[in-house]
């Protein structure tokens, strides 16, 4: 089954400098996509590699494939909790902490515990386990994320009561999206691999409709793509210094990516600010590019402007690239292709003189060179006559 | 002068005129706007909390009188747990529209603008870092009688003692409640 991963290492190979355990979450669009199965496969792999792996909590939902796969992995037995004169079973948090394995597998992160145990929610138990330096693999469906709860309700008509804060996903060291096409999932459901026979029809008529699954799949994929983008931004180093070049390995964005073409002069800051606002609205990344003429040193004014632009880009979380070429359009097109830019923003530019008037204007050249990229000329609104504003 | 010579001179004049029109920029010999030639620079620091309209207007009046460039500077505070060069999107989402509003208002009054942003652990630290790399002739700030509103009395004292520029401190006034508002930005910013 296909997967998407956020770009982090594996716990054993990258122990946390804080002593906190490594948390890997398997995220799916619905029950039955194979999150638990995948967690168990990875648990076995770690066990084979010599690590002390235990199952902290497994919900096999009667799936034989899953139950068979759990064989060979030690289980921390559930504890019994009496609530309203009924005996219920819960994950044994003190038992896991006492056993202190290297890696603990815990299903259904969004589960609500029976009152009377340490925490109200299972993700809080997991926090304690991570804090004890134990690595955790856990599973959750996208509809359990708090911020997506309303959206999922609107899309599917199903309100999920058990939710987890988005911060749990954000704090995880790795999020692995377990993806399956809606058609394949329905096939599994009909084959009795997800629910017992008597529940199949009801599931097919309610939650497991193809339009629901397609919508949930899109939500889940977007969620992981956003996570990946966020991690790339927050783990990227500071904006590099003078004259750096873009390496061929520069990561490509998922979704929209804006490229603002600037020159080092005071008005360029306005362009960068506007590009940043557009990027915010689109949830996109922003790159800023100056194509520097190959000959001639910078004037003191240009140096000051470039330093100010660098500060601005850094404050806004944008990347400033400086590339040397005497052909702005060709270089900008090359950079846009490398970065995977979907929009190019540029100012009105200086008035052209002499033979330069005979050349094709820069926006037109860019549109010719990058037919699939939107080119936007940012208006110089500062020059617009305006009335009194407060 | 013969008719032929007159026609020749006329044609030559026409050609020179056309060539000049072709060669010169569409706006003729006017200086380029947005690339100020002024040497005097007036620093107008402000924070995400806002900027007093009185301070802005004082800066504009001085800039007009002295043909100076206003340098509005957005000062951002970096929380201790973050590296000093961290992006600050939340503060920027207040600061950038303010910067835009200041620029638009100043330019519409014929004053050149060259903006800056600076980060520091405190607003004073941000200002200090900015002034390390910039030369300014004047700094205009508004004193405030309310704590947690940007630069404190200590910061102003520090400015007077340490900054090698003329410092104009506007004393608190009732009109200080009037601030430059990002809502005044023309366009969709």
Interface residues (C-beta under 8 A of the other chain):
Chain A: X233 X238 X239 X265 X266 X267 X269 X270 X273 X274 X276 X277 X280 X301 X304 X305 X307 X308 X311 X312 X314 X315 X316 X317 X350 X351 X352 X353 X354 X357 X379 X380 X381 X382 X383 X384 X385 X386 X389 X390
Chain B: X22 X23 X24 X25 X26 X27 X32 X33 X34 X35 X36 X53 X76 X83 X85 X87 X88 X89 X92 X93 X96 X99 X100 X101 X103 X104 X105 X107 X108 X112 X113 X114 X115 X116 X117 X118 X119 X133 X134 X178 X180 X181 X183 X184 X185 X186 X187 X189
